[in-house]
Amino acid sequence: MQLILYSKPGCHLCEGLQEKLEQIQGLNLELEVRDITTREDWFSAYQYEVPVLCRNKDGKEEMLPRPSPRVNIPQLKRILQKYLPGDEAK
């Protein structure tokens, strides 16, 4: 699953979510981190929302519900499994 994390420098919530995503094992995840300060369209869309987590589904971005900053890695893995295609979720 391709995940896109919209973040900005100095955002501790963004950094925390990125660290947790990078530590998830056993799921076929590809994480792309996008700095919203590098593009005006990203900044205007997400400046008050970061971190924003999306998945690339059939070439379209689909925003995922924002996990709590208190979520631990196993909980985050279970949340993401809900959005995996059937064969990847096993």
Phi and psi in degrees as a GROMACS rama.xvg file:
@    title "Ramachandran Plot"
@    xaxis  label "Phi"
@    yaxis  label "Psi"
@TYPE xy
-89.7413  122.127  GLN-2
-111.385  144.059  LEU-3
-122.708  124.746  ILE-4
-111.076  114.012  LEU-5
-87.3082  124.33  TYR-6
-144.273  178.52  SER-7
-143.388  153.209  LYS-8
-58.7971  139.872  PRO-9
81.8014  2.36676  GLY-10
-88.01  108.446  CYS-11
-68.0649  -28.988  HIS-12
-67.0549  -40.8952  LEU-13
-63.8222  -46.8554  CYS-14
-62.813  -41.0654  GLU-15
-64.1365  -43.2039  GLY-16
-66.8791  -41.2064  LEU-17
-61.0069  -44.8317  GLN-18
-59.2866  -43.614  GLU-19
-66.3326  -42.8964  LYS-20
-61.1737  -40.0075  LEU-21
-69.9911  -19.085  GLU-22
-93.6114  -7.53621  GLN-23
-69.0818  130.174  ILE-24
-118.503  153.627  GLN-25
88.4421  0.210209  GLY-26
-118.667  144.453  LEU-27
-84.7603  83.6591  ASN-28
-111.14  139.713  LEU-29
-123.199  113.331  GLU-30
-102.696  128.193  LEU-31
-117.177  122.822  GLU-32
-100.258  126.259  VAL-33
-115.527  123.101  ARG-34
-82.1048  113.481  ASP-35
-66.8813  -16.1446  ILE-36
-79.187  -4.14799  THR-37
-92.4297  -11.8297  THR-38
-140.905  132.86  ARG-39
-62.2943  -39.3479  GLU-40
-66.2184  -39.8409  ASP-41
-65.7594  -42.3688  TRP-42
-62.7458  -45.9921  PHE-43
-67.2326  -31.3427  SER-44
-76.9109  -36.4486  ALA-45
-123.11  7.43281  TYR-46
-57.916  -29.6332  GLN-47
-105.47  6.13026  TYR-48
-115.006  -16.2025  GLU-49
-59.5914  146.061  VAL-50
-78.3692  142.929  PRO-51
-118.587  127.206  VAL-52
-112.004  126.985  LEU-53
-127.021  159.457  CYS-54
-119.505  150.369  ARG-55
-91.9559  111.124  ASN-56
-119.814  111.001  LYS-57
54.9039  40.1987  ASP-58
81.9438  1.57126  GLY-59
-117.707  142.318  LYS-60
-81.5285  134.372  GLU-61
-125.428  119.226  GLU-62
-70.8023  134.174  MET-63
-98.1664  154.365  LEU-64
-59.3617  142.605  PRO-65
-74.6631  122.988  ARG-66
-73.7175  153.329  PRO-67
-62.6837  144.514  SER-68
-61.3494  -18.7023  PRO-69
-88.1942  -4.72093  ARG-70
-62.0569  138.419  VAL-71
-93.6286  174.432  ASN-72
-62.703  -47.1593  ILE-73
-60.463  -37.707  PRO-74
-65.7872  -42.2735  GLN-75
-63.4647  -39.9165  LEU-76
-60.6995  -43.8033  LYS-77
-64.0253  -38.8577  ARG-78
-62.0068  -46.8628  ILE-79
-67.4316  -31.622  LEU-80
-60.1762  -27.0791  GLN-81
-64.6048  -23.4738  LYS-82
-104.609  2.83875  TYR-83
-82.3544  147.298  LEU-84
-58.3835  155.354  PRO-85
-47.9401  -45.3083  GLY-86
-75.1157  -24.6121  ASP-87
-82.6154  -21.2424  GLU-88
-76.2397  -14.3866  ALA-89
